[in-house]
């Protein structure tokens, strides 16, 4: 998406690599998540944050949008995603017995793989399909991101 909007490979690689930082710092952040509010609260709050930041990316995206705004919004999404991961792991650890935890890990892994295919395949296809007819990269990604936020 960003490449199609004219961002150079070097700038993309340098700046988007920062999006992995929330997962790097999860061990430092998880004790705070565990002590402030309930895991259920964090799960709902982070899901809402992810939906809102993805919608905000769609609303601010244009052919002339600043990379900085998009990067900040993606960073907030990444931070919320890592926090959700902490909360969901903690929630199933206290909510399920050991046998059910094993089953849940299998289900979670399966849906993680499905989500990867959806995010890296289906959404890209949808954006490309829309762009083919709209002849506008920003519009195609706006529609795709609004769909993603709604999901």
N, C-alpha and C positions, 0 to 999 in steps of 0.2 A: 504494500500500500504506500509506504513512505517513499520507496524507490520510484514508484510510478508518479508520485507527486513532486519529484525532482530533487530529492535529498541524495547527496553523494554517498557512495559506498563507504568511504572512510569515515564520514561523519555518522552514518548509520551504525556501523560496527562499533565505533567508540561509544556512542551515546546509548544505544540499545543494550549494550553489554551491562550497563548499570541496572537494568531491569531484573537481573538475577540477584542483586544484593539483598532483597528481603528474605530470600531463602537461605542465603549465607548467614544472615543474622538471626534466623529463627531460634537457635538455642539461647540467644540473649533475650529475645523478645518473649519467648514462651512463658517464663515465670511470671511476667507482668500480666499476660493474658490469663494465666491460671488464677491469679489473685484478684483481678478486677472484673467484676460482673460474672455472670454464669456462662458456661460454654454455649448454651443455647442462645443467649443474648448475643454473644460474639458471632455465632453462625449466622443468625438473622441479620445482624448489623453489617457484617462483611458481604453477605449476598446482596443486600440493598446498596451498599457502597459500590460494589462491582457493577451492578446494573446502572447506577447513576453515573459512574465515571465513563462507562462505555457509551452511554447516551450522550454525555457531555462531549466526548471525542467526536461523535457523529455530528453534534450541533456546531462544534467549532471548526470542523474540517472543511477546508476549501482549497482551491488550487493555489491560494496565496496564504494559507494558514502558516502560522509560525511553528516551526519544529519544536520549540521550547514548550509551548502550551500542550501540544500533543504528548511530548515526552513526560511532562509533569503529570498529566492525566493517566498515562500508561503506568507511571511509577506508583501513583495512588492505587491503581487497579492491582498491580503486582503486590504491593504491601497488603492490601485487603485479601488477596488470594492466599498469600503466605499465612496471614493471621487466621483465615478460614481453615486452612490445613491444620494448624495447631489446634484450633477449637474442635474440629470434627474428629481428629485423632483422640483428643482427650475425652470427648463425649462418648464415643463408642467404647473406650476403655473402661469407663465407669458404668455405662448402661448395659453392657453385654458380659456374659460369662465367657470363660476362656474358649470354650467350644464355638460359641456364636461369634466371638471375635475372629477366629480363623475363617469362618464362613464369610464374615463381613469383609475381611481383607481381600478375599477372592472376588467378591462382588465389586468392591471399590476399585480394584485393579482393572477389572473388565470394563467398567464404565469410564475409567481414566483413559484407557486405550481408545474406546469409542469416542470420547471427547477430543482426543488428539486427532483422530481421523476427521471428525466433524470440523474442528477448528482449522486444521491445516489442509483440508481437502474440500469439504462441502462448502464452507464459507468462502473460500477462495474461488470455487466454481461459481457460486452465486454472484459474487462481485464481478467476476469476469463476464458472466452471462449478461448482467445488467449493463456493464460498460460497453459491451458489444452493440447494444441497442441505444443506450443513452449517449454514447460517444463522449463520456465525461467520467474520468477516474474518481474525482471527488464525490460526485453524485452517487456513483455505484457503491462506493465505500460507506457513504452516509446511510444509504438504504440498508446495506448489509450490517452495519453496526447498530442501527436501530432495531433490526430483526434480532441481532445477538443480545442486545439489552433486554428486549422483550422476553426472549427465551430464558 
